[in-house]
Amino acid sequence: MPTPPSLRELQRFIAAQIRISTEPNKNPPGDSNLCPQRGTPGVDRLAIYAQGYLERIRQALAEVYESVCHVIGAEAFAELADTYARRYPSQEYNLTMAGRFLPALLAQVPLGSSLPFLPDLARLEWRVCEAFHAFDRPPLNPERLMPPTLETWSRIGLLLQPSVGIVESAWPVVDIWSTRHQPRETIALELADRPQRVLVYRDDVRVRCALLEPAQTLLLQSLQAGDSLGVSCERLAVQFGDELPVTKWFANWIRLGLIVDIQLV
C-alpha cells in the first residue's frame, strides 16, 4: 500500500494547481487522496479552482490597468493576464495589489516592444491605483510656514502626501490614459516626440493626473527622496537656472494639500 502524502505535500500540490497551472497534473502525489465526485476525478475537480484563480487575476488586472486593456483589446489582455499569473503568482491578501509587476512584465514581452508606450502607461495606471488606496494625512497648516532663518532654510525638508507620485515617460501617457473610455476606432493620437511628466495625487476620493514641467519634476523628485530645500534648489539652479517660479509652485502644492509636514533634514 503506498505511503500517503503528508499534509504539507498535499498543500503544496493544491497551491500549485490553483495558482499556476490551468492543466492539472494527472498523476500528482497523493492522487488517491483526492476524492472523486459523481465520476469526476479529484484532479479534474481541482481544475475548476485553477480556472477560478486565473479569472480572478484577469479581473483584478483589468480593473487596475483599464487603459492597457482598452489599447490592446480584451482577448490580448486575457492572454497577458494569464502569462502574468504564471510568472508572478500572487502573494497578496488584496487582489487589487496583485498586479504590481505588470509594468515590468510589459517591458519584457513582445507586446511591450511592438507598443513601446505600454510599460509606461502601465506604470501610470499602477501609480493611480496606489494613490487611490494610499492613507493620506491631514495637509500642512499654512500657519506653520514661518519665514526660516538663513541657518535653517537650507536644512528644511518637506513631507508629501503618500498618494503623491511622479511618472516620467517618453510618451504622452496621460493623453493615452484619458482615452480609456473612448471607442478605439475614434482614437487618433500623435505619439512620437511627446514626452510627458505626470504628477499623480488624490483629491478627496478622486485621483488626478497633472502634467509637470521638467523643473517641477526634478524639484518634487528631490523632495520626495528626502532632500532639503537647499539641496533641491541647488540642483534646480544648476540644471535650469535661477529664474524659476518656485514660490508659486509651492503655493499651489499647499493649496492642493500635497504637503503634510516640514522638518529639518
C-alpha positions as CSV (number, residue, x, y, z in Angstrom):
1,M,0.0,0.0,0.0
2,P,1.6,3.3,-1.0
3,T,2.5,5.7,1.7
4,P,0.0,8.6,1.9
5,P,1.4,12.0,1.3
6,S,1.9,14.4,4.2
7,L,-0.4,17.3,4.7
8,R,2.4,19.7,3.5
9,E,2.8,17.8,0.3
10,L,-0.9,17.9,-0.4
11,Q,-1.0,21.7,0.4
12,R,1.9,22.4,-2.0
13,F,0.3,20.3,-4.8
14,I,-3.1,22.0,-4.4
15,A,-1.5,25.5,-4.3
16,A,0.5,24.8,-7.4
17,Q,-2.6,23.6,-9.3
18,I,-4.7,26.6,-8.3
19,R,-2.2,29.4,-8.6
20,I,-0.1,28.4,-11.6
21,S,-1.4,25.7,-13.9
22,T,-4.6,25.5,-15.9
23,E,-3.8,21.9,-16.8
24,P,-3.9,19.7,-13.6
25,N,-1.2,17.1,-13.1
26,K,-3.0,13.8,-13.9
27,N,-0.6,11.8,-11.6
28,P,0.1,14.0,-8.6
29,P,1.5,12.7,-5.4
30,G,-1.5,11.6,-3.3
31,D,-3.9,11.3,-6.3
32,S,-5.8,8.6,-4.4
33,N,-6.4,11.0,-1.6
34,L,-8.3,13.5,-3.9
35,C,-11.9,12.4,-3.7
36,P,-13.9,12.0,-6.9
37,Q,-17.5,13.1,-7.1
38,R,-20.1,11.7,-9.4
39,G,-17.5,10.1,-11.5
40,T,-15.2,13.2,-11.9
41,P,-11.7,12.6,-10.7
42,G,-10.4,14.8,-7.9
43,V,-7.6,16.3,-10.1
44,D,-10.2,17.3,-12.7
45,R,-12.3,19.0,-10.0
46,L,-9.2,21.0,-8.9
47,A,-9.0,22.4,-12.4
48,I,-12.2,24.4,-11.6
49,Y,-10.3,26.3,-8.9
50,A,-7.3,26.8,-11.2
51,Q,-9.5,28.4,-13.8
52,G,-11.1,30.5,-11.0
53,Y,-7.8,31.8,-9.9
54,L,-6.8,32.9,-13.4
55,E,-10.2,34.5,-13.8
56,R,-9.8,36.5,-10.6
57,I,-6.3,37.6,-11.7
58,R,-7.7,38.7,-15.1
59,Q,-10.5,40.7,-13.4
60,A,-8.1,42.3,-10.9
61,L,-5.6,43.4,-13.6
62,A,-8.4,44.7,-15.9
63,E,-9.7,46.8,-13.1
64,V,-6.3,48.4,-12.4
65,Y,-5.0,48.5,-16.0
66,E,-8.1,49.7,-17.7
67,S,-6.2,51.7,-20.3
68,V,-3.8,49.0,-21.2
69,C,-6.7,46.6,-21.6
70,H,-8.5,49.1,-23.8
71,V,-5.5,49.7,-26.0
72,I,-4.6,46.0,-26.7
73,G,-8.2,44.6,-26.5
74,A,-9.9,42.1,-24.2
75,E,-8.5,38.9,-25.8
76,A,-4.9,40.0,-25.8
77,F,-5.3,41.3,-22.3
78,A,-6.6,38.0,-21.1
79,E,-3.5,36.2,-22.6
80,L,-1.3,38.8,-20.9
81,A,-3.0,38.3,-17.6
82,D,-2.6,34.5,-17.8
83,T,1.1,35.0,-18.5
84,Y,1.4,37.3,-15.6
85,A,-0.4,34.9,-13.3
86,R,2.1,32.2,-14.1
87,R,5.1,34.3,-13.9
88,Y,4.1,36.3,-10.8
89,P,2.0,34.1,-8.5
90,S,0.1,36.4,-6.2
91,Q,1.4,36.8,-2.6
92,E,-1.2,39.5,-1.8
93,Y,-4.2,39.3,0.5
94,N,-5.8,42.1,-1.5
95,L,-6.2,41.2,-5.2
96,T,-6.1,44.9,-6.1
97,M,-2.4,44.8,-5.2
98,A,-1.7,41.6,-7.2
99,G,-0.8,43.5,-10.4
100,R,2.2,45.5,-9.2
101,F,4.6,43.7,-11.5
102,L,2.7,44.2,-14.8
103,P,4.8,47.2,-15.9
104,A,7.9,45.0,-15.5
105,L,6.4,42.2,-17.5
106,L,5.3,44.5,-20.3
107,A,9.0,45.6,-20.6
108,Q,10.0,42.0,-21.2
109,V,7.3,40.6,-23.6
110,P,6.9,41.2,-27.4
111,L,3.8,43.2,-26.8
112,G,5.8,45.8,-25.0
113,S,8.2,46.0,-27.9
114,S,5.5,46.4,-30.5
115,L,3.7,49.0,-28.4
116,P,6.7,50.6,-26.6
117,F,4.5,53.1,-24.6
118,L,2.7,50.2,-22.8
119,P,5.2,49.8,-19.9
120,D,5.0,53.5,-19.1
121,L,1.2,53.5,-19.5
122,A,1.0,50.6,-17.0
123,R,3.3,52.5,-14.6
124,L,1.0,55.4,-14.7
125,E,-2.1,53.2,-14.0
126,W,-0.3,51.5,-11.1
127,R,0.5,54.8,-9.6
128,V,-3.1,55.8,-10.0
129,C,-4.1,52.6,-8.1
130,E,-1.6,53.3,-5.4
131,A,-2.8,56.9,-5.0
132,F,-6.4,55.8,-4.7
133,H,-5.6,53.3,-1.9
134,A,-3.0,55.5,-0.1
135,F,-3.7,56.6,3.5
136,D,-3.3,60.3,3.1
137,R,-2.6,62.6,6.1
138,P,-4.1,66.0,7.0
139,P,-2.4,68.7,4.9
140,L,0.1,71.1,6.3
141,N,-1.4,74.1,8.1
142,P,0.0,77.2,6.2
143,E,0.4,79.0,9.5
144,R,3.4,76.7,10.2
145,L,5.2,78.1,7.2
146,M,7.0,80.9,9.2
147,P,9.9,82.5,7.3
148,P,13.0,80.4,8.0
149,T,16.3,81.8,9.2
150,L,19.3,81.7,6.9
151,E,20.7,79.0,9.1
152,T,17.7,76.6,8.9
153,W,16.4,77.3,5.4
154,S,18.9,75.0,3.6
155,R,18.0,72.2,6.0
156,I,14.2,72.3,5.7
157,G,12.6,69.2,4.1
158,L,9.0,68.7,3.1
159,L,6.9,65.6,3.5
160,L,4.5,64.9,0.7
161,Q,1.2,63.0,0.9
162,P,1.6,59.2,0.5
163,S,-0.7,59.4,-2.6
164,V,1.8,61.7,-4.4
165,G,3.7,60.0,-7.3
166,I,5.6,61.1,-10.3
167,V,5.7,59.3,-13.6
168,E,8.1,60.3,-16.4
169,S,7.7,58.9,-19.9
170,A,8.9,59.5,-23.4
171,W,5.3,59.0,-24.5
172,P,2.1,61.0,-23.9
173,V,0.8,58.6,-21.3
174,V,-1.8,60.9,-19.8
175,D,-3.3,61.5,-23.2
176,I,-3.4,57.8,-23.9
177,W,-4.8,57.1,-20.4
178,S,-7.5,59.7,-21.0
179,T,-8.9,57.8,-24.0
180,R,-9.7,54.7,-22.0
181,H,-13.5,55.3,-22.2
182,Q,-13.4,56.4,-25.9
183,P,-14.2,54.0,-28.7
184,R,-11.0,52.6,-30.1
185,E,-11.8,53.4,-33.7
186,T,-12.2,57.1,-32.8
187,I,-8.8,57.5,-31.1
188,A,-6.2,59.5,-33.1
189,L,-3.2,60.5,-31.0
190,E,0.2,61.7,-32.1
191,L,2.7,59.6,-30.1
192,A,6.1,60.4,-31.4
193,D,8.3,63.1,-29.6
194,R,5.7,63.9,-27.0
195,P,7.2,63.1,-23.6
196,Q,5.1,63.7,-20.5
197,R,5.9,64.1,-16.8
198,V,2.9,63.4,-14.6
199,L,2.1,64.4,-11.0
200,V,-0.3,61.8,-9.6
201,Y,-2.2,62.7,-6.4
202,R,-5.6,62.2,-4.7
203,D,-8.2,64.9,-4.4
204,D,-10.6,63.6,-1.8
205,V,-11.7,60.3,-3.3
206,R,-10.7,61.1,-6.9
207,V,-7.2,60.5,-8.3
208,R,-5.9,63.3,-10.6
209,C,-3.0,63.4,-13.1
210,A,-1.5,66.7,-13.8
211,L,1.3,67.5,-16.3
212,L,4.6,68.8,-14.9
213,E,7.4,70.9,-16.3
214,P,10.8,69.4,-16.2
215,A,12.0,71.7,-13.4
216,Q,8.9,70.9,-11.3
217,T,9.6,67.2,-11.8
218,L,13.1,67.5,-10.6
219,L,12.1,69.5,-7.5
220,L,9.4,67.1,-6.5
221,Q,11.6,64.1,-7.0
222,S,14.3,65.6,-4.9
223,L,11.9,66.5,-2.1
224,Q,10.2,63.1,-2.2
225,A,13.6,61.5,-1.9
226,G,14.1,63.3,1.4
227,D,16.5,66.1,0.2
228,S,16.4,69.5,1.8
229,L,15.1,72.7,0.1
230,G,18.7,73.9,-0.1
231,V,19.9,70.8,-1.9
232,S,16.8,70.7,-4.1
233,C,17.1,74.3,-5.1
234,E,20.8,74.0,-5.9
235,R,20.0,71.2,-8.3
236,L,17.4,73.3,-10.0
237,A,19.8,76.2,-10.3
238,V,22.5,74.1,-11.9
239,Q,20.1,72.5,-14.4
240,F,17.6,75.2,-15.1
241,G,19.0,78.5,-13.8
242,D,17.7,80.8,-11.0
243,E,14.7,82.3,-12.7
244,L,12.0,79.8,-11.7
245,P,8.6,80.4,-10.1
246,V,9.4,78.1,-7.2
247,T,7.3,80.1,-4.7
248,K,4.3,79.8,-7.0
249,W,4.7,76.1,-7.3
250,F,4.9,75.7,-3.5
251,A,1.8,77.8,-3.1
252,N,-0.1,75.6,-5.5
253,W,1.1,72.3,-3.9
254,I,0.0,73.7,-0.4
255,R,-3.4,74.7,-1.9
256,L,-3.9,71.2,-3.2
257,G,-2.9,69.7,0.1
258,L,0.1,67.8,-1.2
259,I,2.4,68.9,1.6
260,V,1.8,67.4,5.0
261,D,4.7,68.5,7.2
262,I,8.1,70.3,7.3
263,Q,11.2,69.0,9.1
264,L,14.9,69.6,9.4
265,V,17.0,67.1,7.4
